[in-house]
Amino acid sequence: MEKRSVLIYAEQEGGKLHPICFELLGKGRELADKSGGVVSCALLGSDVAALAQDLVAHGADTVYVFDDPSLATFDALSYKQNLVPLVKELEPHLVLFGTTFSGKSLAPRVATALEAGLTSNCTAIELQDDGSLLQVRPAFTGNFLAHIKTKSSPAMASVRYRALEAKPKDASRKGQVVKRAVEKVPSPVKVLGKGTPKGASIAAANVVVCAGRGLKKPADFALVKRLADALGGVVGATRPLVDDGWISKDHQVGFSGTIVKPKLYIGVGVSGSPQHLAGMRESGTIVAINSDPSVALFRIADYALVGDMYEIIPQLLEQLGK
Ligand SMILES: Cc1cc2nc3c(=O)[nH]c(=O)nc-3n(C[C@H](O)[C@H](O)[C@H](O)COP(=O)(O)OP(=O)(O)OC[C@H]3O[C@@H](n4cnc5c(N)ncnc54)[C@H](O)[C@@H]3O)c2cc1C
């Protein structure tokens, strides 16, 4: 089989690597090891060189560091301008991004510049026996899984956060760290302020307690929050509650909101529409609380609690209190 080399965009924010880097490295390492290829990372930012060793410890053979104050704030245009020449030079078979705020902005720009095909929002990437790369992504609100092979080179994919497994860190791993000259691009983007997108908190949460239209009034989110707090989790919501202005969009779980994969998902007064299931069906343990035993969410739930959420949640809180 021809060697398969992989280049990973190692996303960092404020000097901290996004955990998706380690997940992409886990997959990159697996693909490269199967074919005798290498795994490289592109790390861009200001004062970020110290992060390179962590990428090596998680599987990178070489980390190309673009370290300059002009890259301190993510700007898709200047990041693209530095990344594209590296891809042309290394000629990897596969370039991986996370389906994150910056990954979603950067990957299509890089793909366009390279005239390469991009498969966005993948949940799996496999190396076939014939050496081709199969990219799997949900389609039609997750009811189908599209299997995609890219004809152009390099294959490019963005991968959903928490879809892949990171390999354990090996601090003794050795790799190369290569400092690259940074091309400073006058950017038309003016940064007015900085902040962390709030939606990230439900995407990364280990416990999500999600309220649906079973909730009678906005103030009742307090009850849902008490359950989330008791479990060390965060509050999610279905789209109708967001559309009605009961809670902000960054809490919306689902196809047109945030895709979550917590260890524990509890849906209270949630029916389980296809659009909602598309955003949470990969959760570890799924608990559904609903007064109607026929709802779709019960069909995928590990635990089904049939009854009034206003009676069941206080009982759960009492038990958790013990
Ligand atoms: C293009 C598009 C994108 C969409 N994207 C999303 C998305 O990202 N996320 C999303 O969630 N939706 C999305 N939707 C909306 C989706 O189709 C559904 O309308 C929505 O998910 C239903 O939300 P729900 O389960 O809260 O409400 P409902 O379907 O009305 O369900 C409410 C449930 O509460 C139960 N209930 C009522 N009272 C109680 C009680 N006291 N105790 C216990 N249970 C009770 C009822 O039995 C019912 O099952 C989208 C729709 C479209 C068209």
Ligand as a Chemical Component Dictionary entry (heavy atoms), coordinates in Angstrom:
data_LIG
# 
_chem_comp.id                   LIG 
_chem_comp.type                 NON-POLYMER 
_chem_comp.pdbx_formal_charge   0 
_chem_comp.three_letter_code    LIG 
# 
loop_
_chem_comp_atom.comp_id 
_chem_comp_atom.atom_id 
_chem_comp_atom.alt_atom_id 
_chem_comp_atom.type_symbol 
_chem_comp_atom.charge 
_chem_comp_atom.model_Cartn_x 
_chem_comp_atom.model_Cartn_y 
_chem_comp_atom.model_Cartn_z 
_chem_comp_atom.pdbx_ordinal 
LIG C1  C1  C 0 -34.793 22.731 9.633  1  
LIG C2  C2  C 0 -35.141 22.395 11.052 2  
LIG C3  C3  C 0 -34.135 22.329 11.973 3  
LIG C4  C4  C 0 -34.440 22.010 13.301 4  
LIG N1  N1  N 0 -33.414 21.938 14.193 5  
LIG C5  C5  C 0 -33.697 21.562 15.453 6  
LIG C6  C6  C 0 -32.646 21.427 16.410 7  
LIG O1  O1  O 0 -31.461 21.675 16.129 8  
LIG N2  N2  N 0 -32.966 21.027 17.645 9  
LIG C7  C7  C 0 -34.260 20.756 18.042 10 
LIG O2  O2  O 0 -34.475 20.389 19.203 11 
LIG N3  N3  N 0 -35.258 20.895 17.157 12 
LIG C8  C8  C 0 -35.013 21.302 15.894 13 
LIG N4  N4  N 0 -36.042 21.472 15.031 14 
LIG C9  C9  C 0 -37.429 21.368 15.559 15 
LIG C10 C10 C 0 -37.935 19.959 15.624 16 
LIG O3  O3  O 0 -38.526 19.602 14.395 17 
LIG C11 C11 C 0 -39.007 19.800 16.725 18 
LIG O4  O4  O 0 -40.033 20.731 16.498 19 
LIG C12 C12 C 0 -38.455 20.016 18.130 20 
LIG O5  O5  O 0 -37.270 19.269 18.339 21 
LIG C13 C13 C 0 -39.499 19.592 19.150 22 
LIG O6  O6  O 0 -39.076 20.032 20.408 23 
LIG P1  P1  P 0 -39.680 19.406 21.737 24 
LIG O7  O7  O 0 -39.324 17.963 21.807 25 
LIG O8  O8  O 0 -39.253 20.290 22.845 26 
LIG O9  O9  O 0 -41.248 19.663 21.561 27 
LIG P2  P2  P 0 -42.424 18.647 21.326 28 
LIG O10 O10 O 0 -42.202 17.802 20.141 29 
LIG O11 O11 O 0 -43.668 19.461 21.373 30 
LIG O12 O12 O 0 -42.384 17.688 22.601 31 
LIG C14 C14 C 0 -42.706 18.097 23.886 32 
LIG C15 C15 C 0 -42.768 16.852 24.740 33 
LIG O13 O13 O 0 -42.997 17.201 26.093 34 
LIG C16 C16 C 0 -43.781 16.171 26.657 35 
LIG N5  N5  N 0 -44.392 16.743 27.874 36 
LIG C17 C17 C 0 -45.333 17.697 27.984 37 
LIG N6  N6  N 0 -45.581 17.980 29.280 38 
LIG C18 C18 C 0 -44.769 17.167 30.007 39 
LIG C19 C19 C 0 -44.562 16.994 31.383 40 
LIG N7  N7  N 0 -45.196 17.744 32.319 41 
LIG N8  N8  N 0 -43.665 16.079 31.801 42 
LIG C20 C20 C 0 -42.995 15.310 30.897 43 
LIG N9  N9  N 0 -43.157 15.453 29.554 44 
LIG C21 C21 C 0 -44.029 16.376 29.128 45 
LIG C22 C22 C 0 -44.777 15.798 25.581 46 
LIG O14 O14 O 0 -45.279 14.492 25.778 47 
LIG C23 C23 C 0 -43.909 15.905 24.323 48 
LIG O15 O15 O 0 -43.354 14.657 23.994 49 
LIG C24 C24 C 0 -35.783 21.787 13.705 50 
LIG C25 C25 C 0 -36.792 21.853 12.748 51 
LIG C26 C26 C 0 -36.471 22.156 11.438 52 
LIG C27 C27 C 0 -37.579 22.215 10.435 53 
# 
loop_
_chem_comp_bond.comp_id 
_chem_comp_bond.atom_id_1 
_chem_comp_bond.atom_id_2 
_chem_comp_bond.value_order 
_chem_comp_bond.pdbx_ordinal 
LIG C1  C2  SING 1  
LIG C2  C3  SING 2  
LIG C2  C26 DOUB 3  
LIG C3  C4  DOUB 4  
LIG C4  N1  SING 5  
LIG C4  C24 SING 6  
LIG N1  C5  DOUB 7  
LIG C5  C6  SING 8  
LIG C5  C8  SING 9  
LIG C6  O1  DOUB 10 
LIG C6  N2  SING 11 
LIG N2  C7  SING 12 
LIG C7  O2  DOUB 13 
LIG C7  N3  SING 14 
LIG N3  C8  DOUB 15 
LIG C8  N4  SING 16 
LIG N4  C9  SING 17 
LIG N4  C24 SING 18 
LIG C9  C10 SING 19 
LIG C10 O3  SING 20 
LIG C10 C11 SING 21 
LIG C11 O4  SING 22 
LIG C11 C12 SING 23 
LIG C12 O5  SING 24 
LIG C12 C13 SING 25 
LIG C13 O6  SING 26 
LIG O6  P1  SING 27 
LIG P1  O7  DOUB 28 
LIG P1  O8  SING 29 
LIG P1  O9  SING 30 
LIG O9  P2  SING 31 
LIG P2  O10 DOUB 32 
LIG P2  O11 SING 33 
LIG P2  O12 SING 34 
LIG O12 C14 SING 35 
LIG C14 C15 SING 36 
LIG C15 O13 SING 37 
LIG C15 C23 SING 38 
LIG O13 C16 SING 39 
LIG C16 N5  SING 40 
LIG C16 C22 SING 41 
LIG N5  C17 SING 42 
LIG N5  C21 SING 43 
LIG C17 N6  DOUB 44 
LIG N6  C18 SING 45 
LIG C18 C19 SING 46 
LIG C18 C21 DOUB 47 
LIG C19 N7  SING 48 
LIG C19 N8  DOUB 49 
LIG N8  C20 SING 50 
LIG C20 N9  DOUB 51 
LIG N9  C21 SING 52 
LIG C22 O14 SING 53 
LIG C22 C23 SING 54 
LIG C23 O15 SING 55 
LIG C24 C25 DOUB 56 
LIG C25 C26 SING 57 
LIG C26 C27 SING 58 
# 
